[in-house]
Amino acid sequence: MKILITGGAGYIGSLLTGFLLDEGYEVSVVDNFMYNDQSLNSYFANPKFKVHKIDVRDFEKIKKLIKNFDIIIPLSALVGAPLCNFKKDDANSINFSSIKNIVDNLSKEQKIIYPTTNSGYGVGKSQDYCTEDSPLNPISLYGTTKVKAENYVSNFENHISFRLATVFGASPRMRLDLLVNDFVYRAYKDGFIVLFESHFKRNYIHIRDVCRAFVFAIKNFDKMKNDVYNLGLSEANYTKKELCEVIKTKIKNFEIYESNIGQDIDKRDYIVSNRKIEKKGFKATINVLTGIDELLKLYSVFLPNQNMRNF
């Protein structure tokens, strides 16, 4: 089986590539390598691995390339509300137009597994779980483009869509703008954090569980196809403050302050149910405490110098 991952050098893709190669699949990656990173270097010795330096918005090259693959996993995206607001044209062309181009050029025998975001739920109702049947109410441009792409993918017969919870954990292409990764970094480096909208709640999932879910979907495609699934850790629906309290169990001197000033651009405040995919046989298992331990090991030897988002 031949698999193509767009955005394969990114946070999820650089780890997922290894998971798929370990399963014996032939894996090709498309990426424009805008960060000039080396996240895929360990795979070049594998004869089943190939890489293509292409921007997903080069529609003609992508159109020709995808014909050679059984499964397409389009991970290329501008992720997060702040970045999408800063680069609006890029957000629309990468998050939606590139997906449309892929779907429009798939044959009926090919398959697509598309990761979107459960930020599309927007602001949920207190104590009501968001299921796959809950209305979508994306507030940010990021959420809007991803929901629009999910809807377009749903018109293709051989598809699976994952609405990802907020991902955390270490990756060859590390990101610090994700909530758990960021909060642990602040706790370790600064020893304190100032929260706004500390009662806002969302779901979380470890990056390795995300990779496991893609492998599961490939192996169980027929019983999962043409549907959408929330993908998160059911035990990890936390408010921002609750998440910080979990981190504090590992970093005792971590001080947590709250502010009435500031707003979340994406307005993510919801509780998510993952029962649908669990009934299919997949369950996320890596808890947040395990992820915190992992991140602390990383930060203890590699302390990045980046401007962090304010929460």
C-alpha positions in Angstrom: 0.0 0.0 0.0 1.3 3.4 -1.0 0.5 6.4 1.2 1.1 10.1 0.6 1.3 12.6 3.4 1.2 16.3 2.6 2.8 18.5 5.2 4.7 15.4 6.2 7.6 17.3 7.7 5.4 19.0 10.2 4.5 18.3 13.8 2.3 15.3 13.3 3.5 14.2 9.9 7.2 13.8 10.9 6.1 11.3 13.6 3.3 9.7 11.6 5.8 8.9 8.8 7.8 6.7 11.1 4.7 4.9 12.4 3.6 4.1 8.9 7.0 2.9 7.8 7.2 0.6 10.8 3.9 -0.9 9.5 5.6 -1.7 6.2 3.8 0.8 4.1 5.4 2.8 1.3 5.3 6.4 2.4 5.9 9.5 0.4 6.0 13.0 1.9 5.1 16.3 0.3 6.3 19.5 2.0 7.6 22.9 1.1 10.1 22.8 4.0 9.4 26.4 4.8 11.0 25.9 8.2 14.1 24.3 6.7 14.1 21.7 9.4 15.5 18.2 9.5 12.5 16.3 11.0 12.6 13.5 8.4 16.3 12.8 8.3 16.1 9.5 10.1 13.8 8.0 7.4 16.0 8.6 4.3 17.8 5.2 4.8 14.4 3.4 4.4 13.9 2.3 0.8 10.1 2.6 1.3 10.4 6.3 2.0 10.4 9.2 -0.6 10.1 12.9 -0.3 8.9 15.6 -2.7 9.7 19.3 -2.1 6.4 20.7 -3.4 4.0 23.4 -2.1 0.5 21.9 -1.9 -0.7 25.0 -3.8 1.2 23.9 -6.9 -2.0 22.3 -8.0 -0.8 20.8 -11.2 2.2 19.0 -9.6 -0.1 17.7 -6.8 -2.7 16.5 -9.3 -0.1 14.4 -11.1 1.5 13.1 -8.0 -1.5 11.9 -6.1 -2.5 9.5 -8.9 0.3 7.2 -7.7 -1.1 6.5 -4.2 -3.7 4.4 -2.5 -4.3 6.7 0.5 -3.8 10.4 0.9 -3.4 12.0 4.3 -3.5 15.8 3.8 -1.8 17.3 6.9 -0.6 20.6 5.2 -2.3 23.4 7.0 -1.8 26.7 8.7 -2.7 25.7 12.3 -4.2 28.0 14.9 -6.3 31.1 14.9 -3.4 33.7 15.4 -1.4 32.4 12.5 -4.4 32.2 10.2 -5.5 35.7 11.1 -2.0 36.9 10.3 -1.9 35.1 6.9 -5.5 35.0 5.8 -4.9 34.4 2.1 -2.5 31.5 2.9 -5.0 30.1 5.4 -7.7 29.9 2.7 -5.5 28.6 0.0 -3.7 25.9 2.1 -6.5 24.9 4.5 -9.2 24.8 1.9 -8.2 25.2 -1.7 -5.4 22.7 -1.6 -7.8 20.1 -0.1 -10.3 20.8 -2.8 -7.7 20.2 -5.4 -6.8 16.8 -3.9 -10.4 15.7 -3.6 -11.3 16.8 -7.1 -8.5 14.7 -8.5 -8.9 11.5 -6.6 -10.2 8.4 -8.4 -13.0 6.4 -6.9 -10.6 3.7 -5.8 -8.4 6.0 -3.8 -8.9 6.9 -0.1 -8.4 10.0 1.9 -8.1 10.4 5.7 -8.5 14.0 6.6 -7.6 15.6 10.0 -9.7 18.6 10.9 -10.2 20.1 14.4 -12.8 20.0 17.1 -12.4 23.8 17.4 -15.2 23.8 14.9 -17.6 23.3 17.8 -16.8 26.8 18.9 -18.5 27.5 22.3 -20.3 24.5 23.6 -23.1 24.3 26.1 -22.0 23.8 29.7 -21.9 20.1 30.7 -23.2 19.0 27.3 -20.8 16.8 25.4 -20.1 17.7 21.7 -20.6 14.6 19.6 -20.2 14.3 15.9 -23.8 15.2 15.5 -23.5 18.5 17.4 -23.8 21.7 15.3 -20.5 23.2 14.1 -20.0 26.8 15.0 -16.5 27.8 14.0 -15.6 31.3 15.2 -12.1 31.9 13.9 -10.8 31.8 10.3 -8.8 28.7 11.2 -11.9 26.9 12.4 -13.9 28.1 9.4 -11.4 26.9 6.8 -11.0 23.5 8.4 -14.8 22.9 8.7 -15.2 24.0 5.1 -12.6 21.5 4.0 -14.1 18.8 6.1 -17.5 19.4 4.4 -15.8 19.2 1.0 -14.0 15.9 1.8 -17.3 14.4 3.0 -18.6 14.6 -0.6 -15.9 12.0 -1.6 -17.1 8.5 -1.1 -13.9 6.9 0.3 -13.1 9.2 3.2 -12.6 9.3 6.9 -12.4 12.6 8.9 -10.9 13.1 12.3 -11.8 16.1 14.5 -8.6 16.3 16.5 -8.5 17.5 20.1 -5.6 19.8 21.0 -2.5 17.7 20.5 0.5 17.5 22.9 3.8 15.7 23.2 7.2 15.7 21.6 7.8 15.4 17.9 10.8 15.6 15.5 9.3 18.9 14.3 8.4 20.4 17.7 5.7 23.0 18.3 5.4 25.2 21.3 2.2 27.0 20.4 0.0 24.1 21.5 -1.6 24.5 24.9 0.0 21.7 26.9 3.4 22.1 25.2 3.2 25.8 25.9 2.0 25.6 29.5 4.6 23.0 30.5 7.3 25.2 28.9 6.1 28.2 30.9 6.0 26.3 34.1 9.5 24.9 33.5 11.1 28.1 32.2 9.2 30.9 34.0 7.7 29.2 37.0 4.4 31.1 36.6 1.6 31.7 34.1 -1.1 34.3 33.8 -4.4 32.8 32.5 -7.3 34.6 30.9 -10.6 32.8 30.3 -9.2 30.1 32.7 -12.6 28.4 32.8 -12.6 27.6 29.0 -12.5 23.9 28.6 -11.3 21.7 25.7 -10.1 18.1 25.0 -6.5 16.9 24.5 -4.7 14.0 22.9 -1.1 12.8 22.8 0.6 13.0 19.3 1.4 9.3 19.5 -2.2 8.4 20.0 -3.0 10.5 16.9 -0.5 8.5 14.9 -2.0 5.3 16.2 -5.4 6.4 15.2 -4.3 7.0 11.6 -2.8 3.5 11.5 -6.0 2.1 13.0 -8.1 3.9 10.3 -6.0 2.5 7.5 -6.4 -1.0 8.8 -10.1 -0.6 9.5 -11.1 1.7 6.7 -14.0 -0.3 5.4 -15.8 -0.3 8.8 -15.0 3.4 9.4 -15.3 5.0 6.0 -17.5 7.9 5.0 -17.8 9.2 8.5 -16.3 11.7 10.9 -14.9 10.9 14.3 -13.9 13.0 17.3 -10.3 12.0 18.2 -9.2 12.8 21.8 -8.5 11.3 25.2 -11.8 11.0 27.0 -10.3 11.5 30.4 -8.7 14.8 29.3 -11.5 17.4 29.1 -9.8 20.1 31.1 -10.2 23.8 31.6 -7.1 25.9 31.3 -6.9 26.2 35.1 -7.4 22.4 35.6 -4.6 21.7 33.1 -2.3 24.0 35.0 -3.2 22.3 38.3 -2.2 19.0 36.6 1.1 20.5 35.6 1.6 21.8 39.1 1.6 18.2 40.4 4.9 17.8 38.5 6.3 21.3 39.1 5.5 22.2 42.7 6.6 25.8 42.5 4.5 26.6 39.5 2.4 29.7 40.3 -0.9 30.2 38.5 -2.5 33.6 38.2 -5.8 34.6 36.6 -6.6 37.8 34.7 -9.8 39.3 33.5 -8.0 40.9 30.5 -7.6 38.9 27.3 -9.7 36.8 24.9 -9.2 33.5 23.1 -9.5 34.2 19.4 -10.8 30.8 18.7 -13.3 30.8 21.6 -12.7 27.1 22.3 -14.9 26.1 25.2 -16.5 22.7 25.0 -16.5 19.2 26.3 -16.0 16.5 23.7 -17.2 12.9 23.5 -15.0 10.3 21.8 -17.4 7.4 22.2 -18.0 7.0 18.5 -14.4 6.0 17.6 -14.0 4.1 20.8 -17.0 1.9 19.8 -15.1 1.2 16.6 -12.2 -0.2 18.6 -9.8 2.7 19.0 -9.1 4.4 22.3 -6.5 7.0 23.2 -4.4 5.9 26.1 -1.5 8.3 26.8 -2.5 10.6 29.7 -1.5 14.2 30.2 0.8 13.4 33.1 2.8 11.1 30.9 3.0 13.8 28.3 4.2 16.3 30.9 7.0 14.0 32.0 8.0 13.6 28.3 8.0 17.4 27.7 10.0 18.1 30.9 12.7 15.7 29.6 12.8 17.5 26.3 12.9 21.0 27.9 15.6 20.0 30.4 18.1 19.5 27.5 16.6 21.7 24.8 15.1 25.1 26.0 13.9 26.9 22.8 14.1 30.6 22.6 10.8 31.6 21.1 8.2 34.2 21.7 5.3 32.5 23.4 1.6 33.2 23.1 -0.1 35.0 26.0 -3.0 33.2 27.6 
